[in-house]
């Protein structure tokens, strides 16, 4: 169906879109990172890591329109785990795309890569993201107090994880 969401491998031509997301101060404050990475730096990182076995980068698309970015980082083949991250373009937030994209990434991680665990770090005040992650099968493992300095104050970071066996047991289908 052409209106379905899909994850496509990130290509060099997607860097302009990702650069726009990474230069949005609101988005980056939730990534505990500063915005304004240069396009040249982003392209250099992409070229260096595009063939890495330790990460998978995706563009979330619907009808060929770019909606967001999804990444699996620090893929560890021995311990079968990876870090999950997602950015949805602010123009496309509030339509349920984050939850669908999270479940697509989980399906890829657990069924294709055969990972045992996905984990993520989220700002404690990002209640919408925490809701999406909980609904998708992530659970809180820990709260790190005053972990990141964002916009003039320290923020707690919530560590969440999801496990392959729970994913399959709950028969979470995309």
C-alpha positions as CSV (number, residue, x, y, z in Angstrom):
1,X,0.0,0.0,0.0
2,X,1.5,3.3,-1.1
3,X,0.3,5.2,2.0
4,X,2.1,3.0,4.5
5,X,5.1,4.2,6.5
6,X,8.4,2.6,5.6
7,X,12.0,2.7,6.8
8,X,14.5,3.2,4.0
9,X,18.2,3.0,4.4
10,X,19.6,6.5,4.7
11,X,21.4,7.6,1.5
12,X,23.7,10.6,0.8
13,X,20.8,12.5,-0.8
14,X,19.0,12.3,2.6
15,X,21.6,14.3,4.4
16,X,20.0,17.7,3.6
17,X,16.8,16.5,5.3
18,X,18.7,15.1,8.3
19,X,20.8,18.2,8.5
20,X,17.6,20.3,8.8
21,X,16.4,18.1,11.7
22,X,19.8,18.3,13.5
23,X,19.8,22.1,13.2
24,X,16.4,22.4,15.0
25,X,17.2,23.6,18.6
26,X,14.0,22.1,20.0
27,X,14.7,18.6,18.5
28,X,18.3,18.6,19.5
29,X,17.5,19.7,23.1
30,X,15.7,16.3,23.4
31,X,18.7,14.6,22.0
32,X,20.9,16.1,24.7
33,X,23.1,17.6,22.0
34,X,23.7,21.0,20.6
35,X,22.3,21.9,17.2
36,X,24.1,23.5,14.3
37,X,26.3,20.7,13.1
38,X,27.6,21.8,9.7
39,X,26.5,19.9,6.7
40,X,30.1,19.1,5.8
41,X,30.6,17.5,9.3
42,X,27.4,15.5,8.9
43,X,28.5,14.3,5.4
44,X,31.9,13.3,6.7
45,X,30.3,11.3,9.6
46,X,27.9,9.7,7.1
47,X,30.7,8.7,4.7
48,X,32.8,7.3,7.5
49,X,30.0,5.2,9.0
50,X,27.8,4.3,6.1
51,X,29.2,0.8,5.8
52,X,29.6,0.2,9.5
53,X,28.2,-3.0,11.0
54,X,27.7,-1.1,14.2
55,X,24.9,1.2,13.1
56,X,21.9,1.3,10.8
57,X,20.4,4.6,9.7
58,X,17.0,5.0,8.2
59,X,14.7,7.7,6.8
60,X,11.0,7.3,7.7
61,X,8.9,7.9,4.6
62,X,5.3,7.9,3.6
63,X,4.4,8.2,-0.1
64,X,8.1,9.1,-0.7
65,X,7.9,12.1,1.7
66,X,10.6,12.2,4.4
67,X,9.0,12.3,7.8
68,X,11.8,11.5,10.1
69,X,15.1,9.8,10.9
70,X,15.6,6.5,12.8
71,X,18.9,5.1,14.0
72,X,20.2,1.9,15.6
73,X,23.6,2.7,17.1
74,X,26.3,0.8,18.9
75,X,25.1,-2.4,17.5
76,X,26.9,-5.1,19.6
77,X,26.9,-8.5,17.9
78,X,28.3,-10.3,20.9
79,X,25.7,-9.1,23.4
80,X,23.1,-8.6,20.7
81,X,22.0,-5.1,21.8
82,X,21.8,-1.6,20.2
83,X,20.8,1.9,21.1
84,X,17.6,3.3,19.4
85,X,17.1,6.9,18.4
86,X,14.4,8.7,16.5
87,X,13.6,12.2,15.2
88,X,10.3,13.2,13.6
89,X,10.1,16.4,11.6
90,X,8.1,18.9,13.7
91,X,5.7,19.3,10.7
92,X,4.8,15.6,11.0
93,X,4.6,15.3,14.8
94,X,1.3,14.4,16.4
95,X,0.1,11.9,13.7
96,X,1.3,8.7,15.4
97,X,4.3,8.4,13.1
98,X,6.8,8.1,16.0
99,X,5.0,5.0,17.4
100,X,4.8,3.4,14.0
101,X,8.4,4.2,13.2
102,X,9.5,2.8,16.6
103,X,7.7,-0.4,16.0
104,X,9.2,-0.7,12.5
105,X,12.7,-0.3,13.9
106,X,12.0,-2.8,16.7
107,X,10.8,-5.3,14.2
108,X,13.9,-4.8,12.1
109,X,16.2,-5.1,15.2
110,X,14.5,-8.2,16.6
111,X,13.5,-10.1,13.5
112,X,16.3,-9.2,11.0
113,X,19.3,-8.4,13.2
114,X,18.2,-10.9,15.8
115,X,19.1,-8.4,18.6
116,X,18.2,-9.4,22.2
117,X,17.8,-5.8,23.5
118,X,17.2,-2.3,22.4
119,X,17.8,0.6,24.7
120,X,17.4,4.4,24.6
121,X,17.9,7.5,26.7
122,X,15.1,10.1,26.9
123,X,14.7,13.4,28.8
124,X,12.4,12.8,31.7
125,X,10.3,15.9,30.7
126,X,9.7,14.4,27.2
127,X,6.4,12.8,28.3
128,X,5.2,12.3,24.7
129,X,8.2,10.3,23.8
130,X,8.1,8.2,27.0
131,X,4.4,7.5,26.2
132,X,5.3,6.3,22.7
133,X,8.2,4.1,24.0
134,X,6.0,2.6,26.7
135,X,3.2,1.9,24.3
136,X,5.8,0.3,21.9
137,X,7.1,-2.1,24.6
138,X,10.0,-0.2,26.2
139,X,10.2,-0.1,30.0
140,X,12.2,2.1,32.3
141,X,15.4,0.6,33.7
142,X,16.8,3.6,35.5
143,X,16.7,7.4,35.9
144,X,20.0,9.2,35.9
145,X,19.7,12.4,38.0
146,X,21.0,15.7,36.5
147,X,22.6,13.8,33.6
148,X,22.4,16.5,31.0
149,X,22.6,20.3,30.9
150,X,19.9,21.7,28.5
151,X,18.7,25.2,28.1
152,X,20.2,26.5,31.4
153,X,19.2,23.6,33.7
154,X,20.1,20.0,34.4
155,X,17.7,17.3,33.3
156,X,17.2,13.7,34.4
157,X,17.7,11.0,31.8
158,X,15.5,8.0,31.7
159,X,17.1,4.8,30.4
160,X,14.5,2.5,28.8
161,X,14.8,-0.9,27.1
162,X,12.8,-3.5,25.2
163,X,13.7,-7.2,24.8
164,X,13.3,-9.5,21.9
165,X,11.6,-12.2,23.9
166,X,9.0,-9.8,25.2
167,X,8.4,-8.4,21.7
168,X,7.7,-11.9,20.3
169,X,5.7,-13.0,23.4
170,X,3.4,-10.0,23.1
171,X,3.2,-10.6,19.4
172,X,3.8,-7.0,18.6
173,X,3.1,-6.8,14.9
174,X,3.9,-3.8,12.8
